[in-house]
Amino acid sequence: QAQLVESGGDLVQPGGSLRLSCAAAGITFSFYKMGWYRQAPGKQRELVGEITRGGTTIYVDSVKGRFTISRDNAKNTVYLQMNSLKPEDTAVYYCNADWNRMRYWGQGTQVTVSS
């Protein structure tokens, strides 16, 4: 049974940094494109960025230059390094695994950026 578990969310001041982790179990992790999404209160869930099986990354314009996605296939884990955080980055962040029409989601982790 596939399971994605996010961790690392916290309350941080504007300009601060956080690193989110998403540990996968029950899937052949290296096969999957891994994505990070976020959902702010009253808004739709949006893509933050993705990393392919080969390590290619894409990001939404609002986080380019501030966020970095990486993966460790040996640990079945994908990371989201977030720097220069802004209040508008406040959201629940979700991990997604996508391969061969199979998609799985984690339960989310809360990131709050506030002074």
ChimeraX attribute file (.defattr): number of C-alpha atoms within 10 A of each C-alpha:
attribute: neighborCount
match mode: 1-to-1
recipient: residues
	/A:1	5
	/A:2	13
	/A:3	15
	/A:4	22
	/A:5	17
	/A:6	22
	/A:7	19
	/A:8	15
	/A:9	18
	/A:10	15
	/A:11	14
	/A:12	18
	/A:13	15
	/A:14	17
	/A:15	14
	/A:16	14
	/A:17	16
	/A:18	18
	/A:19	16
	/A:20	22
	/A:21	22
	/A:22	26
	/A:23	18
	/A:24	24
	/A:25	15
	/A:26	10
	/A:27	15
	/A:28	12
	/A:29	23
	/A:30	17
	/A:31	15
	/A:32	19
	/A:33	20
	/A:34	28
	/A:35	25
	/A:36	25
	/A:37	18
	/A:38	22
	/A:39	19
	/A:40	17
	/A:41	9
	/A:42	6
	/A:43	9
	/A:44	9
	/A:45	15
	/A:46	14
	/A:47	18
	/A:48	24
	/A:49	21
	/A:50	25
	/A:51	21
	/A:52	17
	/A:53	16
	/A:54	11
	/A:55	14
	/A:56	11
	/A:57	16
	/A:58	16
	/A:59	19
	/A:60	12
	/A:61	9
	/A:62	11
	/A:63	17
	/A:64	12
	/A:65	11
	/A:66	13
	/A:67	20
	/A:68	20
	/A:69	24
	/A:70	18
	/A:71	21
	/A:72	13
	/A:73	14
	/A:74	8
	/A:75	11
	/A:76	17
	/A:77	20
	/A:78	25
	/A:79	23
	/A:80	23
	/A:81	14
	/A:82	20
	/A:83	17
	/A:84	15
	/A:85	22
	/A:86	18
	/A:87	15
	/A:88	12
	/A:89	20
	/A:90	20
	/A:91	21
	/A:92	18
	/A:93	27
	/A:94	26
	/A:95	30
	/A:96	22
	/A:97	23
	/A:98	16
	/A:99	15
	/A:100	8
	/A:101	5
	/A:102	8
	/A:103	13
	/A:104	15
	/A:105	19
	/A:106	20
	/A:107	14
	/A:108	22
	/A:109	21
	/A:110	20
	/A:111	22
	/A:112	21
	/A:113	20
	/A:114	16
	/A:115	9
